[in-house]
Amino acid sequence: MSVVDAVTGASAATGSTIILRGAAFQDSVVLTEDAPYVQWEDSARAGAYAIVVRKLGYHDWSQSGVRIEGGRCHVPSPTRVIALLQPQ
């Protein structure tokens, strides 16, 4: 997924906390660089998830119903999510 400043279009990934929640799985990661994608690799099972992105100085961003495919260890998911963060 990508984390982007909705006003400037620049990456806002550094310092963002991304939370992934599903029926039987929850994980979070704090990004330390402006990497465009986060992969949960084979940790997350196939299914629908809710994603929340939090970053100081921005409103929280969330999206539910994000589908993740299973059995794709070390292969990027075809699902692309762009979190457009709105400054506070």
For each residue, the residues with C-beta under 8 A, 3 or more apart:
1: 18 37 38 51 80 81 82 83
2: 11 13 36 37 80 81 82 83
3: 11 12 13 16 18 31 53 55 83 85
4: 9 10 11 12 82 83 84 85
5: 8 9 10 11 12 58 84 85 87
6: 9 84 85 86 87
7: 86 87
8: 5
9: 4 5 6
10: 4 5
11: 2 3 4 5 14 34 36
12: 3 4 5 16 55 58 85
13: 2 3 16 31 33 34 35 36
14: 11 31 32 33 34
15: 30 31 32 55 56
16: 3 12 13 30 31 53 54 55 83 85
17: 28 29 30 31 53 54 55
18: 1 3 28 29 30 31 38 51 52 53 83
19: 26 27 28 51 52 53 54
20: 25 26 27 28 40 44 49 50 51
21: 25 26 49 50 51 52
22: 25 26 44 45 47 48 49 50 68
23: 47 48
24: 45
25: 20 21 22 43 44 45 47 49
26: 19 20 21 22
27: 19 20 40 43 44
28: 17 18 19 20
29: 17 18 38
30: 15 16 17 18
31: 3 13 14 15 16 17 18 34 35 38
32: 14 15
33: 13 14
34: 11 13 14 31
35: 13 31 38
36: 2 11 13
37: 1 2 76
38: 1 18 29 31 35
39: 76 77
40: 20 27 43 44 68
41: 44 73 74
42: 70 71 72 73 74
43: 25 27 40
44: 20 22 25 27 40 41 47 49 68 70
45: 22 24 25 68 70
46: 68 69 70 71
47: 22 23 25 44 67 68 70
48: 22 23 64 65 66 67 68
49: 20 21 22 25 44 64 66 67 68
50: 20 21 22 62 63 64 65 66
51: 1 18 19 20 21 62 63 64 66 81 83
52: 18 19 21 60 61 62
53: 3 16 17 18 19 60 61 62 83 85
54: 16 17 19 58 60
55: 3 12 15 16 17 58 85
56: 15
57: 87 88
58: 5 12 54 55 61 85 86 87 88
59: 85 86 87 88
60: 52 53 54
61: 52 53 58 83 84 85 86
62: 50 51 52 53
63: 50 51 66 81 83
64: 48 49 50 51
65: 48 50
66: 48 49 50 51 63 79 81
67: 47 48 49 79
68: 22 40 44 45 46 47 48 49 77 79
69: 46 72 77 78 79
70: 42 44 45 46 47
71: 42 46
72: 42 69 75 76 77
73: 41 42
74: 41 42
75: 72
76: 37 39 72
77: 39 68 69 72
78: 69
79: 66 67 68 69
80: 1 2
81: 1 2 51 63 66
82: 1 2 4
83: 1 2 3 4 16 18 51 53 61 63
84: 4 5 6 61
85: 3 4 5 6 12 16 53 55 58 59 61
86: 6 7 58 59 61
87: 5 6 7 57 58 59
88: 57 58 59
